[in-house]
């Protein structure tokens, strides 16, 4: 019985190591938001940076149109999109293919509120 449990343990260890490596090499990062303009409110979205895109999930119902912008370090607008009012279930995808390595800012604007999230493409 002891030999069987040792054999099963030795067979299982490589699979556990592979799963740990897969989790550590995931390139997803959550973008942290900073208030740029407006009054203090709860953050209505979550943005997750993947290798070639940003997925934005709405955490609450938004009644107005929202504007997404991606700016480079010099303040040039690299991407802009208007979403007229999004559903809470919507996932908005921002394509980053063709963006050069560097630091960028994601701006989320809704009425008089602007949130700013910094991210880096490596």
C-alpha positions in Angstrom: 0.0 0.0 0.0 2.8 2.4 0.8 4.5 1.7 -2.6 1.2 2.4 -4.3 0.7 5.8 -2.6 4.3 6.8 -3.3 3.8 5.9 -7.0 0.6 7.9 -7.2 2.4 10.9 -5.5 5.2 10.7 -8.0 2.8 10.6 -10.9 0.8 13.5 -9.5 3.7 15.9 -8.8 4.5 16.9 -12.4 0.9 17.8 -13.0 0.8 20.0 -9.9 4.0 21.7 -11.0 2.6 22.3 -14.5 -0.5 24.0 -13.1 1.6 26.2 -10.8 3.7 27.3 -13.8 0.6 28.0 -15.9 -0.8 30.3 -13.1 2.5 32.1 -12.6 2.9 32.9 -16.3 -0.6 34.3 -16.9 -0.3 37.8 -18.3 -3.6 39.1 -17.0 -3.4 42.2 -14.8 -6.2 44.2 -13.2 -5.9 47.9 -13.9 -6.0 50.0 -10.8 -8.2 53.2 -11.0 -7.3 56.7 -9.9 -9.8 59.5 -9.8 -8.9 62.1 -12.4 -11.8 64.4 -12.3 -15.2 64.5 -10.4 -16.5 63.7 -7.0 -15.7 60.6 -5.0 -17.9 57.7 -6.2 -17.7 53.9 -6.4 -15.8 52.6 -9.4 -18.4 51.1 -11.9 -16.0 49.0 -13.9 -13.3 46.5 -13.7 -10.5 46.5 -16.4 -8.3 43.4 -17.0 -5.2 43.8 -19.1 -4.4 40.7 -21.2 -1.5 40.4 -23.7 -3.4 42.0 -26.7 -6.5 43.6 -25.2 -8.2 45.1 -22.2 -11.5 43.6 -21.1 -13.8 46.0 -19.3 -16.6 44.6 -17.2 -19.4 46.9 -15.9 -20.0 46.2 -12.2 -23.1 48.3 -12.0 -25.8 49.8 -14.3 -24.6 52.9 -16.1 -27.3 55.2 -17.4 -25.2 57.5 -19.6 -22.8 57.0 -22.4 -19.2 56.4 -21.5 -16.0 57.2 -23.3 -12.9 55.0 -23.3 -9.5 56.5 -24.3 -6.0 55.1 -24.3 -3.3 57.7 -24.2 0.5 57.2 -24.5 3.1 58.9 -22.3 3.0 62.0 -24.5 -0.7 62.4 -24.1 -1.5 61.3 -27.7 -4.9 59.5 -28.0 -4.1 56.0 -29.3 -7.7 54.7 -29.0 -11.1 56.2 -28.4 -14.5 54.6 -28.2 -18.0 55.7 -27.1 -20.4 53.2 -25.6 -24.0 54.3 -25.4 -25.3 53.2 -22.4 -23.8 49.9 -21.7 -25.6 47.0 -20.1 -24.2 45.6 -16.8 -23.7 42.3 -18.5 -21.6 43.8 -21.3 -17.9 43.1 -21.6 -16.2 45.8 -23.7 -13.0 44.8 -25.3 -10.2 47.3 -26.2 -7.8 45.9 -28.8 -4.1 46.7 -28.1 -2.6 45.0 -31.1 -0.1 47.2 -32.8 0.7 49.2 -29.6 4.4 49.6 -28.9 6.1 48.6 -25.6 5.6 51.3 -23.1 3.3 52.9 -20.5 -0.2 54.0 -21.3 -3.2 55.5 -19.5 -6.8 54.2 -19.8 -9.4 56.9 -19.3 -13.0 56.1 -18.4 -15.3 59.2 -18.7 -18.9 59.2 -17.6 -20.7 62.6 -17.5 -18.6 64.7 -15.1 -16.5 61.8 -13.7 -13.2 60.6 -15.2 -11.2 57.6 -13.9 -7.6 57.0 -14.9 -5.8 53.7 -14.9 -2.2 53.2 -15.8 -0.9 50.1 -17.5 2.2 48.9 -19.2 2.7 46.9 -22.4 5.8 44.7 -22.2 
